[in-house]
């Protein structure tokens, strides 16, 4: 995942904002326990939201404690206690970061080469401890590479491997609680993550000659031109996705309050989509919360 999943802060209850932040910090500690301290530098708000979502859907209690951490070592702050689900999600975070950096290194991006080794030890720990999880992510990477190598101009086909990974992860974590609605919700979330990243990277991918389904579909000289000429068509693509996401979300059962999950899925994702379509940069808070790679 790429650091796009975020909440709509002005419409977020204070209690849910504090929960989100405590879950984010708890995931950071979970990464350290599962994969080592260096792997914590790959912490993503996307996986923090998955932690919120899956704890709620599986009915796993969250215990908030006053703790220190290496970034806030002087004063204690509310942090969600690490449980087995948090540790496994921490491993997932590390696996996704490592495979992404592997892909960057293969594309000869200097940054990817320099930081690839930073997560190698954590990746090995995650793969050894959670082989089934590693198998899913590795298979996703192969499928995504094959799809992009085919140079398909279809945004739907290009996003399918990421969407299928999310659907498979939902079955893995939810087990007997998985339903058609939960699978559909996770599938649409994965599709959105891929498409919003591709749209955001349009100018960069065009300059570097990287694969991008929007570039192959429309061939515009810039994202600004793309949105000027085909903005309504692209808006319809995302609106259709959001409709399916809402329909599936309505059929999902939650064990606890759903205010936070609804805020992210129903308000945060559309706001982030609008930001990318306008060509605006992320504000500092969201930029700091994304994967620091």
C-alpha positions in Angstrom: 0.0 0.0 0.0 1.1 3.5 -0.7 0.1 5.9 2.2 -3.1 7.3 0.7 -5.7 5.9 3.1 -6.4 8.6 5.6 -9.2 10.1 7.7 -11.3 13.3 7.2 -10.0 15.1 10.3 -12.6 17.9 10.5 -15.4 15.4 10.7 -13.6 12.9 13.0 -14.7 12.6 16.6 -11.9 13.3 19.1 -12.3 9.8 20.6 -11.8 8.3 17.1 -8.8 10.5 16.4 -7.2 9.4 19.6 -8.0 5.8 18.8 -6.5 6.1 15.3 -3.3 7.6 16.7 -3.0 5.0 19.4 -3.5 2.2 16.9 -0.8 3.8 14.6 1.7 3.8 17.5 0.6 0.3 18.5 1.3 -0.9 15.0 4.7 0.7 15.1 5.5 -1.3 18.2 4.0 -4.4 16.6 6.4 -4.1 13.7 9.3 -3.9 16.1 8.3 -7.0 17.9 7.6 -9.0 14.7 10.4 -7.7 12.4 12.9 -5.7 14.4 13.4 -2.0 15.1 14.7 -1.0 11.6 11.5 -2.2 10.0 9.6 0.4 12.0 10.8 3.0 9.5 8.3 1.6 7.0 5.3 2.3 9.2 2.2 3.2 7.1 -1.1 4.8 8.0 -2.7 2.4 5.4 -1.8 -0.6 7.5 -2.8 1.3 10.7 -6.3 1.6 9.2 -6.3 -2.1 8.4 -5.5 -2.7 12.0 -8.5 -0.5 13.1 -10.7 -2.2 10.5 -9.7 -5.8 11.3 -9.8 -5.4 15.1 -13.3 -4.2 14.7 -14.5 -6.8 12.2 -12.9 -9.7 14.2 -14.1 -8.4 17.6 -10.6 -8.2 18.9 -10.5 -6.0 22.0 -8.1 -3.0 22.0 -6.4 -2.1 25.2 -5.0 1.4 25.4 -2.0 2.0 27.7 0.2 4.9 28.6 3.6 4.0 27.1 6.9 5.5 25.9 8.3 4.9 22.5 11.6 5.7 20.9 10.2 8.8 19.1 8.4 10.0 22.2 10.8 8.9 24.9 10.3 11.7 27.4 6.5 11.7 28.0 4.1 8.7 27.8 1.3 8.7 25.3 -1.8 6.5 24.7 -0.7 3.5 22.7 -2.7 0.4 21.7 -1.2 -2.7 23.4 0.3 -5.1 20.9 -1.6 -8.3 20.3 -1.1 -11.2 17.8 -3.2 -9.5 15.1 -1.1 -6.3 15.4 2.1 -8.3 15.1 0.9 -10.1 12.0 -0.2 -6.8 10.5 3.3 -5.4 11.4 4.8 -8.3 9.4 2.4 -7.5 6.5 3.6 -3.9 6.6 7.3 -5.0 6.4 6.6 -7.5 3.6 4.8 -4.9 1.5 7.6 -2.4 2.0 10.3 -4.9 1.2 8.7 -6.1 -2.0 8.0 -2.5 -3.1 11.7 -1.6 -2.6 12.7 -4.8 -4.4 10.6 -3.6 -7.4 12.1 -0.1 -7.1 15.6 -1.6 -7.1 14.8 -3.7 -10.2 13.6 -0.5 -11.9 17.1 0.9 -11.0 15.8 3.7 -8.8 18.7 4.8 -6.6 16.6 5.4 -3.5 15.2 1.8 -3.8 18.7 0.4 -4.0 20.0 2.3 -1.0 17.1 1.5 1.3 16.4 -2.1 0.1 18.9 -3.5 2.5 17.4 -1.6 5.5 14.4 -3.9 5.6 16.1 -7.2 4.6 16.5 -8.5 8.1 12.9 -7.6 9.0 11.6 -9.2 5.8 13.4 -12.5 6.6 11.9 -12.5 10.1 8.4 -11.8 8.7 8.7 -14.5 6.0 9.9 -17.1 8.5 7.2 -16.3 11.0 4.3 -15.9 8.6 5.1 -18.0 5.5 1.4 -18.0 4.3 1.3 -14.2 4.4 4.6 -13.9 2.5 3.3 -16.3 -0.1 0.2 -14.1 -0.7 2.3 -10.9 -1.1 4.9 -12.6 -3.3 2.2 -14.1 -5.5 0.6 -10.6 -5.7 3.9 -9.1 -6.8 4.3 -11.7 -9.6 0.8 -11.1 -10.8 1.2 -7.3 -10.7 4.4 -7.5 -12.7 2.9 -9.8 -15.3 -0.1 -7.5 -15.7 2.1 -4.4 -16.1 4.4 -6.3 -18.4 1.5 -7.0 -20.7 1.1 -3.2 -21.1 -2.7 -3.3 -20.6 -4.4 0.0 -21.0 -7.3 -1.1 -18.9 -7.4 0.6 -15.5 -9.6 -2.2 -14.2 -7.2 -5.0 -15.3 -4.2 -3.1 -14.0 -5.7 -2.7 -10.6 -7.0 -6.3 -10.3 -3.9 -7.9 -8.7 -3.8 -5.3 -5.9 -7.6 -5.7 -5.4 -7.3 -9.5 -5.4 -4.5 -9.3 -2.8 -6.7 -7.2 -0.5 -9.6 -9.7 -0.9 -7.3 -12.6 -0.1 -6.0 -10.8 2.9 -9.5 -10.3 4.2 -10.2 -14.0 4.0 -6.9 -14.7 5.7 -7.5 -12.4 8.7 -11.3 -12.7 9.0 -11.4 -16.5 8.5 -14.9 -17.8 9.3 -16.2 -14.2 9.7 -15.4 -13.4 6.0 -18.5 -12.7 3.9 -19.2 -11.7 0.3 -19.6 -8.1 1.5 -16.2 -8.1 3.3 -14.5 -9.5 0.3 -16.1 -7.0 -2.0 -15.2 -4.1 0.4 -11.6 -5.1 0.5 -11.4 -5.7 -3.2 -12.7 -2.2 -3.9 -10.3 -0.7 -1.4 -7.4 -2.4 -3.1 -8.5 -1.3 -6.5 -8.8 2.3 -5.2 -5.3 2.2 -3.7 -3.7 1.1 -7.0 -5.7 3.6 -9.2 -5.1 6.6 -6.9 -1.4 5.9 -6.8 -1.3 5.6 -10.6 -3.2 8.8 -11.1 -1.0 10.6 -8.6 2.2 9.3 -10.3 1.0 10.2 -13.8 3.6 12.9 -14.5 6.4 11.0 -12.9 5.7 7.8 -14.7 5.5 9.6 -18.1 8.8 11.3 -17.4 10.5 8.1 -16.4 8.8 5.8 -19.0 7.2 3.7 -16.3 4.0 1.8 -16.8 0.8 3.6 -16.0 -2.6 2.6 -17.2 -3.9 6.2 -17.3 -1.0 7.1 -19.6 -1.7 4.2 -21.9 -5.4 4.8 -21.9 -5.3 8.6 -22.6 -1.8 9.5 -23.6 -1.9 13.1 -22.4 1.2 15.2 -22.0 0.5 15.9 -18.3 -1.9 15.1 -15.5 -3.3 18.6 -15.8 -4.2 18.0 -19.4 -5.6 14.6 -18.5 -7.9 16.1 -16.0 -8.9 18.9 -18.3 -9.8 16.6 -21.2 -11.0 13.5 -19.4 -11.8 14.6 -15.8 -15.4 13.6 -16.0 -14.6 10.1 -17.3 -12.1 9.6 -14.5 -14.5 10.9 -11.9 -17.0 8.4 -13.1 -14.5 5.6 -12.7 -13.9 6.5 -9.1 -17.6 7.2 -8.4 -18.5 3.8 -9.6 -15.8 2.3 -7.3 -17.1 4.3 -4.3 -20.7 3.1 -5.0 -19.6 -0.5 -4.9 -17.5 0.2 -1.8 -20.5 1.7 0.0 -22.8 -1.1 -1.0 -20.4 -3.7 0.4 -19.6 -1.7 3.5 -23.4 -1.6 4.3 -23.4 -5.4 4.5 -20.3 -5.7 6.8 -20.9 -6.4 10.5 -18.8 -4.6 13.0 -18.2 -5.6 16.7 -17.6 -2.0 17.9 -18.4 1.6 17.0 -18.1 2.1 13.2 -17.7 5.9 13.2 -13.9 5.8 12.5 -14.1 3.2 9.7 -17.0 5.1 8.1 -15.1 8.3 8.3 -12.1 6.9 6.5 -13.9 4.8 3.8 -16.8 7.2 3.1 -15.2 10.6 3.6 -11.4 10.2 3.7 -11.0 8.2 0.4 -13.2 10.6 -1.7 -11.4 13.6 -0.3 -8.0 12.1 -1.1 -9.3 11.3 -4.6 -10.4 14.9 -5.1 -7.0 16.1 -3.9 -5.1 14.0 -6.4 -7.4 14.9 -9.2 -6.8 18.6 -8.5 -3.0 17.9 -8.5 -2.5 19.2 -5.0 0.3 18.0 -2.8 -0.4 16.2 0.5 -0.4 18.5 3.5 2.4 18.0 6.1 0.3 15.8 8.4 -0.6 13.3 5.7 2.9 13.4 4.2 4.5 12.5 7.5 2.0 9.7 8.1 2.7 8.0 4.7 5.5 5.5 4.2 8.8 7.3 4.6 10.6 5.8 1.6 
